C-alpha cells in the first residue's frame, strides 16, 4: 500500500503533545499514520526567519455544538438564555420550526466551513427535533470531510430506541423531563452498547435534588456546562467518573456565570471544551481556550497554577476530548495508528515573533497568540481539506 508523506519543521507529537522538530509523518491510503520520525528539542527554541517554520498540531475537537441554528446568528443577543434556547418555545426552537430545511442545511454547511478553516476536524453535535433533527444533520454532512458525532434527543418514550439507534449517543436538554419509563429504556439500551449519554446540567441554576437523582440513577456519562456546580457536587461527579464539557464563552454570552474551573481542576475531573450554539458563538476553539484560561486564572488567585498550564489547556480540545467521547483510538493526537487529522500553523507570522523561547513558554505562545489566520492548512485523514490563501 502506497504511503504519503508530510514534513514540518516542528510538531506536537503523541498524547502528551511533546514539541519535536524535523517531523516526518507517513500515512496510508486510509489516512492512518503509519510512521513518525522526529528529533528532540533542547530547552530553547530559535527560529531562522529565512526558512519555513511550520508547526504541525492535532486537529481540534469541538466537544459541544448546536450547529442546526447557524442560520439564526445573534438572534439571542442581549436576551436571557431561557428565552433563547429553552425547548420547546425558546426563540431558537421557534426559528427551527419556521425555517425551511434548505436554509437550515445551508447554515450547517457554512458552519462546517467555518470550523474547518479554524482547525476543527471533529465536532460533537447535540441534535434537536428527534429523528428529524438527526436526519437533517446526516443529510447536511453527507459529502463533508469533517468528522462528526451526533448526540440525538427524543421527545417521547416511543422515540428513544430509534433515536439511540440512529445517533452516536444521547444529548439531553435537561434531566427534569425524564420519566422513570424513559430512564429504564435508556438503561436497557445502554447495557448493550458503548454509546454515551450526555446532559445539560446546572447551566443556570443549581438543583440539589436533581443532581442527587442524576448521581443515584448512574445514567449520565458526560455533563454539559455544570456552571453552577459547587465543590461538594463535583466530588460526587468525580466519584461517578462523570466527565464535564465546559462552554465558558457561551456562559459569558448569556451572563449566567463562569464554570467552577478551579474546583474541577483540583478534583482532576476530565474536561473538554465546546463552543455551544452557533447562533450565539463563533466556532473558534482558540478563543475558547483563552477565555477558559482568563476565567480560570481569576479563580486560581495564584494557587494551583500548574493545572492551568497551556499544554493542559490545549489537551482540552485534543487528547481529553477524544478520550471523553471514546474516539481516542482514531484522533486526538498525532500518533502512529491514528488518523492524520492535523493543522499546519505558520510560526513565521508576526504575532508569533520572539527572540528566544523555552519549551514551557512555547505552549503559552501557541494558546495565547494563535488566531485563525495563522492556520495555513488543515488535513483530515491526510487529505488537504483547507488551505488559506495569501
Number of C-alpha atoms within 10 A of each C-alpha: 6 7 15 15 13 13 18 19 19 23 27 20 21 15 16 13 22 16 22 20 23 17 22 17 24 21 23 18 13 13 20 21 25 17 15 17 12 18 13 11 15 9 9 12 15 10 16 8 11 7 9 13 18 23 25 27 23 32 27 31 29 29 31 24 21 19 28 28 24 24 21 19 16 13 15 20 13 11 14 15 20 13 13 21 18 15 16 13 13 17 19 23 18 14 16 19 11 9 14 10 12 11 13 22 22 15 21 23 20 14 20 24 16 16 22 26 23 25 30 28 27 27 24 24 26 28 27 25 18 17 20 13 20 22 14 18 20 16 12 19 16 9 9 13 16 20 16 18 17 21 25 29 24 23 16 12 14 11 14 20 14 13 22 23 14 15 21 20 25 24 27 25 20 17 17 11 11 15 12 9 10 17 15 14 15 19 15 12 16 16 9 8 12 11 19 19 20 26 23 18 26 20 23 18 12 16 12 12 9 15 18 12 13 17 17 10 12 11 20 21 18 23 22 27 27 25 23 18 23 14 14 10 16 19 15 14 24 17 11 15 14 21 25 28 25 29 28 28 25 24 19 14 17 18 14 17 16 23 25 21 22 22 19 22 17 11 15 12 17 19 25 28 29 30 26 27 24 22 21 21 18 19 26 21 26 22 19 24 24 20 18 21 20 12 18 22 17 11 16 15 10 9 11 13 13 10 16 19 16 21 19 17 24 23 24 26 27 29 25 25 30 24 17 21 19 14 14 17 13 19 29 30 28 29 23 18 15 20 26 29 30 27 29 23 26 19 22 19 14 9 12 15 13 13 7 11 15 13 14 14 16 18 21 17 16 18 22 17 14 20 16 16 14 21 23 20 21 27 24 22 24 23 16 13 16 18 14 12 7 5
